[in-house]
Amino acid sequence: MSGLVPHPNQHPSHDAGGGCPHGIPRVAALLIFLLCCALTPATQTSEGEDPLVELEVAYIYNFTRFIQWPEAPTGRPFVIGVIGNPVMEVALRVLERDGKRVAGRRIEIRGVASADVLDVCEILFVGAAAEDQLDAIVRRTAGQPMLLVGDTPGYAGRGVAIELFRKPDVFRKVERLRFRINRSALMTRGLMVSAELYDVAEVLK
């Protein structure tokens, strides 16, 4: 395994995790994703909630184990913004309630009203309702250390770095949650990425 893949203008940092960001052992980090890929019923819960939304939250949090952001000012939270998907915004707030951290930084979830008022954040989840703003979002955040994530078909081909998608089994009774990576969209963001992330993803060249 080859460890961190830096932005062309960056140099890999050394850590206690054998090359995986935040000191998480590579094998353990991979196992987390493999567990998240376990079969999940494709039907909705009794409350009408999508059973895979919780897994999407787990995926987004686990991406932080494979990606390293530039050092932030002391005390600044790790911000996950959400635009165009109120359900995901609510679901992600469990990370705040559970006190989850990224490299020692507390996580803060922020709703984004439109591409015109984009604030600084480490991860921006772009929902389907913001599809008409996607091109503007990609353009305005170009070159910034901001990871764009979405779960709308075709987003990875339009500049979103990681696209979550659902893949039914051969009997179409259950679904697996998977993700594809737009390698160029990810690597032009000044982020250092563990090479193992590509091993569990579909990769767009």
N, C-alpha and C positions, 0 to 999 in steps of 0.2 A: 504493500500500500504506500502511496506516494505522499500522503500528508497534505498540507495546505497548498493551495494554488493561489498565489498572490496576483493582484493587479499588476500589469507590466511595469508600473513605476514604483511598486512597493517591494519590500523585502519581508520574507516570512519572519514572524516573531517566534521565540522559543517558549514552550509551555510544558507543564508537567503531565500533559495527557498524551504524549507520544505523537503530537502533531495535530490533534483535534482541538478546536477552540475551547477555551474555558476549562481545560484540564479534564475533560470527559474522555475516558478510554475509547479508542476507536471501535472495538468490538462491542462494548456496551452501548455506544451511540447507535450503531447499526441495528442492534437487537431491539432498541426502542422503536425504530421505524418498522422493523419486521413485525413487531407486536401490533403496531398501529394498522398494519396491512391485513390483520386478521379478518375473516369473513364477518360481515355485519348484515343483519336483515335489511332488505330494501324497502320494507313497509314503514309507515310512519308510526310514531308512538301514539298512545291513547290520548295524549294531550294535543295531538296534531303537529308535534314537532318532528323535524327531520332527524333521524337517528344518526346521520353521518356528520351533522354539524359539530358535535362534540369531538369527533375524530379530526375534523378540519382544524379545530382549535389546538388539538394536541400536535398536529403536524406543524402548524405555524410556530408553536413554542419550540418544538424540537429542531426546527431549522436553525434556531439560534445556537444549537450545539455544534453545528457544522460551519457556521459563518462567523467571521470576526469583523466587527465594525471598528472604525478609527476610535482612538481614545476620546472620551467625552469629558467636559469640565466636571469637576467634583460636585456631586450632588444632583447632577442632571439625570432625570429618569430615562429609562429605555422606552421610547414612545412607539406604540403601534396605532396607526391611524386607520380609520375605516371610512370609505366613501361608497355610497350606493348600495349598502346592505345593512339596514338597521338590525336584522336578526343576528348577523355575525358580530356586530358591535356589542350587542347584549351578551352573546355567548362568550366573547373574548374577555369580558369583565371578570370572569371567574379567575383569570390569571392575577388580576388585582386583588381580588378577595382572598385568594390563597397565598398572597405574598410572594409570588414567583419573581425571580430575579434573573438578570442576564449579566454575567461578569460582575456580579455584586450590585448592579443597578436595579432599583425597583421598576416594575413594569407599570406603565400608565397607558390607558386606552383613551383615544380621542376620536370623536366623530368629526368628519370633515363634510361641510355643507356643499362645497363645490371646488373645482380645480382652481378657481380664482383666489381661494383663501387657504391654499395648502401651507401648512406649517411644517417646521422641521420635525421629522420622525425617522426612526430607523427602519420600520416596516410600514408599508401602506397596502392595506387590503382594498382592492378595487372590485366592487360588486357589479352585478349585471345592470343595475339601474344607472350606473355611471358610464355605461359603454359609449355613449355619445361624447363623453369627456375624455375618453382614454387617450386619444392622440395628444391632446393638450397636456394631460398628466405626464405622459412619457416624455414629451418635449420639455416641459418645465422642470422636470426632475433629472434630466440627463446629466450624467457626470457626478451626481450627488450620491453619497453613500446611503442610499435609500433602497431597500429591497421591495420591489413591487410584486404582490401576490394576488391571485384571483382564482375563481373557480368557474369562470365562464368559458365555454368552448371557443377556441381561437385566440384567446388572449395572449398566449405565449408567442404566437406568430406575429403579434402586433406590438411587441416590446415589453410585455410583462415577463419578469425573470422566472417566476415559478407559477405554473398553472395546475391547480388541483383538479382532478377529474375522477369520475366514477366508472368503474369497469365491471360489468356484470359477469358472473361465471357462465359456463356453457349452458347451464339449465335456466339462466336468467331468474333465479329465485333469490339470489343474494348479490350484493355488490361489494367490491373492494375499492378502497380509496387509494388512488395513485397520484403521481405528480410528474409533470414534464418540465424540463428546464430549457430556457432559451439561453444558451451558454454565452453568447455575445452580450445579451442584455444584462446578464449577471456580472460578467467580468469587466464591463466598462463602468462599473459603479464604485470602483475603489474599495471593494470588499475582498477580504481574504477568505477563500472557500476551501474546505476540506475536500480532497479529491474523492473521498468515500461517498459524498453526497450524490455524485454522478452515478455511483454503482447501484443505487436504489431508485433511479429515475429514468424516464425516457428523455433523451437529450436531443434538442434541436440544434443543428450545427449553425 
